[in-house]
């Protein structure tokens, strides 16, 4: 349980560190750095969705479904995308300023990240998927790495608008608090529905991919190759960690 607690809390700890940049930096990240960090985050989340979520889901399903192992994985993946699509559609964001919308976007996409960590650790805890302790920690680490710039992206613009450093910091921290909460809720819920673990893993993957396509890729920008290169680097980094340590 100690290892599970570490894995669940690690991403939240790192987003808090990112938020603390407000105490150290005078200015916001410039556009180039922001593109690099966003691309890195997108690449890490994409690779994590494949190696840490979809592949274990397919491997577990193949034992009982054979060539039809794609069914629960595909269904869960599409449901995950649909879930985030509905959240985006029905949440009232028309009257929010850009910084408030950024905070809402980061908070929302921390939910599927927390779910992903919770599902993976549920698979480890209950034996519902071919997941190792190292593999589960790699997913948590990958999410944690891309959480650092998220905390800074929230806290620093708030400070630039005149908000106190302490309040800007705590708003950044609060945006990440949904992550361990979602992880714990998913962990307990998954324990009750181990037979559908492949669908749950795929659901988390679908939700994360939706965030990548809807929120992160547009933030990378299309004016240069900076975002593409950093995406590739993030994807390769997460793939190496997952295969080498998982």
Secondary structure, 3 states (H helix, E strand, C coil): CHHHHHHHHHHHHHHHHHHHHHHCCCCCCCHHHHHHHHHHHHHHHHHHHHHHHHHHHHHHHHHHHHHHCHHHHHHHHHHHHHHHHHHHHHCCCCCCCHHHHHHHHHHHHHHHHHHHHHHHHHHHHHCCCCCCHHHHHHHHHHHHHHHHHHHHHHHHHHHHCCCCHHHHHHHHHHHHHHHHHHHHHHHHHHHHCHHHHHHHHHHHHHHHHHHHHHHHHHHHCCCCCHHHHHHHHHHHHHHHHHHHHC
